[in-house]
Every structure is written in C-alpha cells, then in structure tokens.
C-alpha cells in the first residue's frame, strides 16, 4: 500500500482499525456506528436547542436543508472513496483533482482547524456543566477542561485508547440520550399539546430569516465521512460505505427532530434561545435533580469520546501528510517506545488548548460556528473534486455514482456557500466568526503557499497524476 493510501487509514482511532486490520471484517453496523459516533456531541446538543429556541417550529426548515446538504456531501465522499479506494483522505482526492494547495487547505480546514475550534468548545461546555452541577467545588476557571485535555493527551502519547472497545456503544448511548430526552419531554405532564402550540403561535416567527440558521443546523450532520477511510476494511464497501452515511445522517435527522420538538413543547422558546447551557435546562426540567447526573454522565462521555477520537485521528493524519511532504517534517516523528506520533499529538493538543486561553466562557457559539465554516469549506472542495474528476476521468470505474449528477454537487456547493455567507443570525457575531476563521485559515493558506512553492517545488493548482486503477 502506498504512503498516500495510509494518510487517513492510519488516522482512524486504533480500535476501529484493530477490528479489521488486514481483513474485510466491518459490516454495515460497524460503519454506521462510525458515521453516527463522530457526529453526536455536546456541541450538537447545545446548538440544536438554541436554534429551535430562535426559530420555533420553523427550525424544521433549516434542519431539513442541512440534512439535504449533508446527503450531498455523503454522495460526493462515497463516489470519491470508492473511485479511489486506496486513497482514503480528502487530501488524496483533492491533489489529483485540483492540486496541492486546495489539498492542503481542505485537509487543514476540514480537520485540523475544526479540531482547534470544536474541541475547545466541547471542553468549555464540559467545564461549564461540571461547574453548574457541582457549584460548591471551587476550582480555577478551565481546570476541568485543561485536566481532561491533559489526561487524553498523555494517553495518546502512550498510544492507549481507553475507548477501544466502547466506540460503537458510545454512539448508541448518545443517540439514546437525545431520544430519551425528547420522548420524555413530549410525554411530560407539563408539556403543551402540539395542536395547541401550532394553533396559538406562529409556526415560523422568523419568516424567510429562518434560512440564516442553516449553518447552525448543519453542525448536527458533519463528520459522517469518517467511514470512508475504512473502505479497505469493509466487507462490502460498494454497498455499505454510501449506505452507512445515508442511514446514519437520516437517523441523526430524526433524532434531532424528536429532541428539539420535546424541548419546544416543554420549555419556553426564549429560554432555549438565551440559555448558555440549554441541554442542562432541558435535562433538569424533564428529570429534575436526577437529570443533572444523567447529563453529566452524557457530557463527560461525549466530550471524552470526541476528544480521544480526535487526538487519535488527526495527529496521524498530520503525520501522514508530513511523510507525503505536505507538512513540516517534525510531524513525522514517532515515539520509539509507543509508536505514537508525539509531535503531532502535542501540536493538536496545543491548538485545542489555545482558544481556552484566548476566549471567554461565552464563546462556545463562536467556536462552533467557526468550526462549521471551516468544515463547510472542506465540503465545498470535496464537491469540486467530484465535478473535476468526472470531467478529467470520465471512464474511470465508479462503484458508486452520485444520483442525479451533477445536481447534488451544485446544490451542495451553493447551499454551503449560502450557509457560510449567513453564518450567524447576529451580524456582530458573524463578523467575529469571519475574523477568527479568516485569520486562522489565512495563516494556513499563507504557510501552504510558501511550503508548496519553496519546499515541495510544485505548482499550486496542478493536479497530481491519478494512480492506475486497482481492482480487487
């Protein structure tokens, strides 16, 4: 297997690769758990409730549009991963489609910059939840956040994955938590009857302005493409890679609808919109004091699982890029004792901790929106890859072909550009998001240009040759 083929296969958490190392052992269930498990998080729990508080029942409109945009990226990733089944990374797809600069930008934007923003937000949320449930515990700010980050950094430096046999179970647990909250709220004695709410209030108070919430809604659907690097481990990749993403995104959509509907029937919309920890409010309203323990357990599980997966995944991605000449050589270094890419692990841990030092406690929405913007940029490049490769290699064998091509790619790109343009319903927060994201992505772009020109000595946008087709 070539080094390029290893970039993201090495990036998948150890447990998932152990399940099928060298064998086609992963069925639909295992792939489905990956598609779901890397999507559901505390950030999703918070943003969905705040958005439904802002838009009321009208939130179903941006949520439905976000679901369709997510299906479009699932189609594009399915086509690319099965067309190039031994090059599982976005970098590998992009360098053969539109060149080295977009390849580096897409990978950093979609994964490394996202980790910087999203993991920081997850740790901030956990710190806030612990402080809310245990207010008598007098700890300095961010003690829990930095403590958890330190623990999992150390574990990954030692190449220990304590969630090795639990990742599939954790994905199911998080879905059950959201469904249990939603269904319990709908059947709660204090919940308003749905018919009364629809009769006495505006279904869509924002009117066309509800479309500005698409960027918030899409955060509930990003990350399902992490099944693609497992293409060589799947028993039937042509069937199960696309199916796992499509089913996973559909399950998530239905779960979020039930979760948000329950909250809206039980809690006044303005409280959901303005509360910094709406999932805490939701859990305690449904289950009382028991809800605190219920939520803390879910929050710790979600944050630790997300952090552990990212610290196992992204450093190996960065290490693979360094071995490919696309990143600083220091990222190639592995521990002789544990085999962990220790420089890359420390780098990802550092950029995760940096926003905690620079941001305020109320910066969670800012961080998650900046992460969504970065991920959407990577998805736009993914759609462009499909369009370019269809034109340049029309006869290449494609086990999965996008239905109604090129409509999903065109609609996906336009929709995602619209979501980026309307990244927040607040003009002031939108400026902050653009500033933060622009500075980080601008710095990444500058370094990428200099690196490609003066170290790799390659053109910025000249595609790499596609390897000869490899059939099973």
CORURTA-V443472 format. One record per run of one state. SS is the DSSP state (H for helix, E for strand, C for the rest). FROM is the first residue (numbers start at 1). LEN is the number of residues. Records with the same first field share a line. If there is no record, write none. Layout:
SS: FROM-LEN, FROM-LEN
//
This chain:
C: 1-2, 10-4, 19-7, 27-1, 38-4, 84-6, 98-2, 134-9, 158-9, 187-7, 201-6, 222-2, 231-3, 235-2, 267-2, 275-3, 288-2, 324-5, 333-9, 359-5, 393-14, 422-5, 457-16
H: 3-7, 14-5, 28-10, 42-42, 90-8, 100-34, 143-15, 167-20, 194-7, 207-15, 224-7, 237-30, 269-6, 278-10, 290-34, 329-4, 342-17, 364-29, 407-15, 427-30
E: 26-1, 234-1
//
